[in-house]
């Protein structure tokens, strides 16, 4: 399997070298990106509904009543700069019923710094952790508590980075009737690079910061009188459908080694779980901005002190191919996932395939369809759906 991973990455590299990429100089730009989100929702977890914050149920056949309280919270923070990448995804849920109280927390902080130099080759180091906490208090007794803590440290070479912001700038230009050029996109990207300073400048009227920011972008695009169109572009259904095609696209390659010692506590038992991860990633356009490939692979050498201490190897390879035709009204993507896990008693080999096509019939009518195949669940699924607004 290791040879297969290396062959796949080598072939991808040769294809990328042979096929001309007119945007190569542009994609090497690392454009700072940042976003944050916090979502709260009800999660009472009863059979009647799973989206309520509060439920009070009365059973008439067997006279009884029950109160159910619950909520979920999802937080995501990400920042990419010239020299660092940081992220903090976290999830939490809490529930209270007439029989128990439970709390479930999970966080995955991550930091990487691209400041090392290995004989003129860009190097990086990183650190992070996977943390879970799950106490369950049962009012009739039998409460439980479990947690896991898996810190990691890594070092590697080269860099793979997001190009979503660059493609978003290019897409805005096309929808505003501006012919994108490398120089224009670079100029707008330099403004976006300083968005934090521009939008948070101290003033008695913060709207002035936003006005000047979007005016600067309009000037860089050569449409100084259309700053308002840039502000309102997110209200265009066609633009939102088009820009969705570029979500998650990356450029570059990197290879790294990651060491993860960790522990898990559950039901009064501590277990050690450590691993050494050797990984690689590759992403780029292969066919003049029309075909994008993103591939990741790793080999994990692991040791666990469960009831039966064991050493095992897990090999995973995943690839996503996105086809982006010149007509933005449709696009397609395919995903491939392979896993070989020697620790599993059965189904050591797992294959997942996904293919999906998205089509914009008109701004108020979008459809999609596709296929899903998973060998471990022995399932082949055909999916289809869409969204339409009638009036």
N, C-alpha and C positions, 0 to 999 in steps of 0.2 A: 504493500500500500504506500510505503514511503516513496518508492520509485515512481508510483503512479502520480503522486502529488508533485514530485519534482518535474516529471515529464509534462504534466498539464501546465505548470507555471512556465516551463521553458518554451513550450509551443506558443503560449499566450504572449511571451516576450518577443518571440520571432515574428508573430503576426503583427504585433504593435510596431515593430521596427520596420516591417515591409510596407504596411499601409500608411500612406501619407496622412498626417493629421495637421490641417492648416491652423488649428487652434492650439498647437502644442505650447507655443510661447506663453499663451494666455493661461492655460491650465496649470502651469508651474507656479502661478501666483498663489500664495496662501492668503486668502482674504479672511480677516477676522470675522467670526460669526459668534453670535450669542443669542440664547433664548431661554426663557423660563416659563413654567406653567404650573398651576396648582388647581386640581380638580377635586371637588367634594361631591359625594353622592350618597344617597340612602342605601342601606344594605341590611335590612332586617333579617333576611335569610329565611323567611318562612315559606311555606308551600304556596301561599296565596300570591305573594309578590316579593321580588328581591330588590326593589328600588325604593322602598319606603324607609324613611327615617324612623317613624313610629307606627306600630300596629297594635291594636287592642282587639283580641279575638274572643268571641263567646261561642262556645259549643253547646247547642241546645239538646242534641241527642244524649250526650253525657254531660250534664251540667258542670261546666268549668269555664274558666276565663284565663287568658294569658296575655302578658304585655311583652312586646318585642321592640327593642331599640337597636339601631345599628347604623353605621356610617363607614364609608370608604374615603380615603384621601390618597391622591396620586400627585407626586411632586417631581418635576424634572428641570434640571438646570444644566446648561451646556455652554462652554466658551472655547473658541478656537482663536489663538493669536499666532503671530509669526513664530514664536518660540515655545508655546505651551498649548496643551489641550487639557481641559478640566471638565468633569461632569459629575453630577450628583443626582441620580435617579433614586427615588424612594417611594415606598408604598406602605400604607397602614390601614388597618381595619379594626373596628371595635364593635362588639355586639353584647347586648344584655338581654337575657330572657328570664323567665321565671325559674329556670334551673341552673343557669351559669352565666359567668362573665368571661369574655375572652378578648385577647388583644393579639394582633399579628402585625409585626413591623419588619420591613426589609429595606435595606439601603445598600447601595453599591458606589461609594465614593471612588473617584479615579483622578489621577494627576499624571501628566507626562511632560517632560522638559526636553526639547531638542537643542541641547547645548553642548553635546559631546562631539569630539572630533577623532575619528579613527583613520589616520593616514589620509586626510582630505575627504573622507567619506562621512557624511552627516550621521551622527550617532545620537541616541536618546536614552534616557532612563525614566522609569515610571514606578508608581506605587499606588496601591488601592486596597480595597477590601470588599468582601461580601459578608454582610451582617444580617442575621435574622434573630428575632426574639418572639416567643410565643407562649405567654402564660395563659392558662385556663383555670379559672376558679369555679369549682362546682359546689353549689350551696349544700348539697347532701353529702359532700365528702368526695375524695378521690381526685383532688386538684392535681394538675400537672404543670411542668415548666420545662421548656426546651429553648436552646439557643445555639447558634453556630457563629463562628468567627474565623474567617479565612482571609488573612492579609496576604498581599503578594508584593513582590519586587521584581522588576524586569529591566532588561537592557537590550538594545538592538541597534540596527542601522537603517538609514534612509527614512523616508516619510511618505505616508499615504494620507491625503487630506480631502476635505469636502470641497466640491466645486459648485455646490447648489447656489450660492450667492451669485457667482459669475453667470450661471445659466439664468437665474432670475432677472438679473440686469439685462441680459440679452433678450429675454422674453418680453420684458416691459417695453424695450425699444421697438420690437417687431409689432406689438399690439398698438403702439402709438404711431406707427407708420414711419419709424426711423430705421434706416439701414444700419445694422450694428457693424461696428469696426472694432478692431483690437484696441486702437487708441482711445475710442470713446468708452469702451467697457473698462479699460484700465483707469481712465480719468474718474468714472463714476465709482469704481471700486476703491480708489484712493479716498473719495469722500465718505463712502460707507465705512472705510477703515477707521475714520475719526468720528463716527456717529455718536459714540458715548460722550466724547468731549463736547461735540457740537450741541447735542440735545440736552445735556445736563449743565451747560454754562449758567453761572449764577446771574439771575435777572429778576426783575419784578414782574415780568410777563413771559412765561415759558412758551406761550404760543409763538412768540417772536423767534425763539430758537428753532422751532419746527418750520416756520415760514422760510427762514434763511437756509435751513438744511435742504428742503425740497427745491428751493430756488437754485441752490448750487448744483443739485443733480440735474435740474432742467437745463441750466446753462451748459453743463458738461455734455449733455445729449444734443445740444444745438437747437433746443426748443424753449427758449427763455420765457415765452408767454404761456407755456402749458404746464406750469408747476402743479396746478390744481388737478390736471389729468393724472399726474403721477401719484398724488395723494389718494385719489379715488380709484386707482386701478384695481385694488382688491375687491371692489364691488362688481367687477365684470366677471360673469360666469365663464365666458370663453377664456379669459386670462387665467382664472383659477384652475380650470381643467387643463390648460396647456402647461402651466408651471408645475403642476403636480407630477408631470412626467419626469422631472429632474430631481425629485426628492430622494435624498440618500446617495446621489452619485458622487463618486470619489475619483481621485487621480493619484497615480504614483505606485510605489511598492515599498514594502518594509519587511524585515525579518527580525525576530526577537526570541529571547529565552526568558521564561518567567518561572520563578520559584514561589510555590504557595504552601507554606505550612499552615495548619489550621486545626481547629478542634470543634467537636460537636457534643452537646450535652442533651440528653433526652432520657427521661424515666430513670433518673439517678445514675446514669452511666455516661462516663466521658470516653470519647473515641478520638483518636488522632487520625487525621486525614491529610496527607501531604502529597504534593505532585510537582513534577518538573514538566513544563510545557514548552515545546518548540513550535513556533508558529510562523506563518508567512501570509502576506496579503498582497494583492495585485489588482489595480483598477485603471482603466483607460478607455477612450473611444477607439474602436477598431476600424470604423468605416465612415470617415468624414462626418462626424457628429450624428450618425444615424444608428450606430450599434455600439452599445456600451457594455463592457464586461467588468464585473466585480467578483473576485475570487478570494476565498480565505481557506486556509488549511492548517491543521495542527496535529501534533502527536503528543499525547499526555501520558507520562509515566507516573503511575500513582501507587500509593501504599496506604492501606486503611487497617486500623486495629479494631474492627467490628468483632462480633462474636467469634468469627474465624478470621484472623489476620490474613490479609491477602495483598498480593502485588498484581497489578493488571495494567493493560495498555489500551488506550482509547485513541482511535484515529478518526478525524473528521475532515471532510472536504465539502465546501459549499460554493456555489457559483450562481450569480444572477446575471442574466442577459436581458437588456432592455433595448427594444427596437423602437426608434423614434423617427418615423417618416417625416418628410417635409410637410405634409398636411397634418397640422396639429390636432385635427379632429379625431384622430385615433392613434393609439399606441399599444404595444404589447410587451409583455415581460414573461420570462420563464425562470424558474428556480430549480436548482438541483442540490440535494443534500445527501451525503453518504456518511455513514458511521459504522465503524467496526469496534465493538466493545468486548474485550476478552473476559470481563467480569460477569457478563450475563450468562445464565445457564442455558437459555434458549434465545433465538433471534439475535445472535451476535452481530449479524449484518443488517443494517437498516437503510432503506432507500426512500427518499421523499422527492416527488416531482410535482411541480405546479406550473401551469400555463394560464395566462389571463390576458384577455383583450378588452380594452376600454374604448368606447365610441361615443362621440358627442353628436347626437342627431340634430339638436338645436340647443340654444343656450339654456332652455328649461327642460331638456329631455336627454339624459345620459343613460347608457346601458353598458353592461359588461357580461362576459361569459368566460368560462374556462374549465380546466380539468385539474383534479387533485389525485395523486396516487401515493399511498403509504404502504410499504410492504409489511411493517410490523403490525399494523392493524388490519392488513389484508383488505384494504378498502380503495375503491376507485370512485371518485365523486365527480359529477358534472354540476357545475354551478352557473347560475345566471341571475341577473338582477338589474337594477337601475333606479333611477329617480326621475319623476316627471311632475311638473307643476301645471295644473290644468287652467287655473285662473288666479 
